[in-house]
Amino acid sequence: MSVTSVIKVKINVPFSQWAKDFDSELAAERHFEFGIKPLFRGVSTTDPSEIMIIHQHPEGAAGQFMGKYGEWIASHGVLLETAEVSEWSA
């Protein structure tokens, strides 16, 4: 089953810097490894430290991805402890 995840999280680096890392070839390879398809990433218009990411992926893939790459994600300015995640299905 395919799931769509909506993630709101805080960052401690400028959005442009975080987005460069998120859009990198390495990030694309790591998303592909788990069948994760990024659909949207953006920054709040009222809080430049808050971002939103929307992905589609197989059920369970996001947790596996975070288990393997969570430290790498945090090293790019993502404050994982602030993450608010919701999952949606059609």
C-alpha positions in Angstrom: 0.0 0.0 0.0 1.2 3.5 -0.8 1.2 6.1 1.9 1.6 9.9 1.7 3.5 11.4 4.6 3.2 15.1 5.6 6.1 16.2 7.9 6.4 19.5 9.6 9.8 20.0 11.3 12.1 22.8 12.5 15.6 23.4 11.0 18.5 25.4 12.5 20.1 26.4 9.1 18.8 28.7 6.4 16.1 27.0 4.2 18.2 27.5 1.1 21.0 25.5 2.6 18.7 22.7 3.8 16.9 22.7 0.4 20.2 22.3 -1.4 21.0 19.2 0.7 17.4 17.8 0.3 17.6 18.3 -3.5 21.1 16.7 -3.8 21.9 13.6 -5.9 22.8 11.8 -2.7 19.4 12.5 -1.1 17.7 11.3 -4.3 19.6 8.1 -4.2 18.7 7.5 -0.6 15.0 8.2 -1.2 15.1 5.9 -4.2 16.6 3.1 -2.0 13.4 3.0 0.0 10.9 3.9 -2.8 10.3 7.3 -1.4 9.1 9.9 -3.8 9.3 13.5 -2.6 6.3 15.6 -3.8 6.8 18.9 -2.1 9.2 20.7 0.3 8.8 24.3 1.4 9.3 26.8 4.2 6.6 28.5 6.3 5.8 32.0 5.2 5.6 33.1 8.9 8.4 31.0 10.5 11.6 30.5 8.4 12.7 27.8 10.8 9.7 25.6 10.0 9.6 23.4 6.9 7.1 21.0 5.4 7.9 17.9 3.4 5.4 15.7 1.6 6.4 12.2 0.3 4.7 9.2 -1.2 6.2 5.8 -0.2 5.4 2.2 0.5 4.0 1.6 4.0 6.8 1.4 6.5 9.5 2.8 4.2 9.7 6.2 6.0 10.5 4.5 9.3 13.2 2.3 7.7 14.6 5.4 6.0 14.8 7.3 9.3 16.3 4.3 11.1 19.1 4.2 8.5 19.6 7.9 7.7 18.3 9.8 10.8 21.7 10.9 11.9 22.6 12.0 8.4 19.4 14.1 8.2 20.0 15.7 11.6 23.6 16.6 10.4 21.9 18.9 7.8 20.2 21.1 10.4 17.0 19.2 10.9 15.7 19.1 14.5 14.2 15.7 14.5 12.7 16.0 17.9 10.4 18.7 16.6 8.9 16.5 13.8 5.2 16.3 13.4 4.3 13.4 11.0 1.0 12.4 9.6 0.3 9.6 7.1 -2.5 9.5 4.6 -3.8 6.9 2.2 -6.3 7.0 -0.7 
